[in-house]
């Protein structure tokens, strides 16, 4: 069976990274759109989107998401994947606001975990409700798994009919409190996937590029960007997520993989055409 083209996702902003850490962090809708366009040119088919207020603080404000999505779509044909994770401490209603913007794709966090010194809460009733809203609007979920138990949670929710299989999973590895970033752990997670499902890997910090390369060589997809890692190499700031995307595109080609176009990514991720 031929290996599918590699879907590259750019997480361009996030909720935690600050301008004090890197001056290249995009904040406004225009900045996010400009960065998305650069990432698309570098090979990204998916933009994982968070938004900020003008002062840089994270928010799930639906109006700001709508503004950013419109600005991105005016510049490039990428899949905009909105976050429903938001920032630690936000309420479920706050976190769900981007779904009202009808993105093609959104994240669905599969379970709770210690997140650094905080707790990232994703109880089953919240996950079911987010999944219901996505299903009603035809939004394709990306199942975010920070630990092995989160994969098991997804399988349980599929048995309930809450989510559909096969699905696309994203393994977020290296969060303090979640599963560590290693080849052993990645292979373990991949072995648990339901038949026909696809996966990507988001390595945190210094694990981003090594885990991306590992995923690409195992037939998976990869996420990079300033949300999870601000360095192109040790001590060298990436001048934007686009530089990290370009590095992943090189890795994909070295692994014998083509880089997926947005159209190919939509087909692989089972994203239906919108009116």
Secondary structure, DSSP 8 states (H G I E B T S, - for coil): -----B-EEEE-S-SS--TTT-TT---SHHHHHHHHHHHHHHT-SEEEE-EE-TTS-EE--HHHHHHHHHHHHHH---EEEE-S--STT--HHHHHGGGGG--SEEEEE---EEETTEEE---HHHHHHHHHHHHHHT-EEEEEESSHHHHHHHHHHHHHTSS-SS-EEEEEE--TTS----HHHHHHHHHTS-TT-EEEEEE-TTHHHHHHHHHHHTT-EEEESTTT--EEETTEE-SSHHHHHHHHHHHHHHTT--B--HHHHHHHTT-----
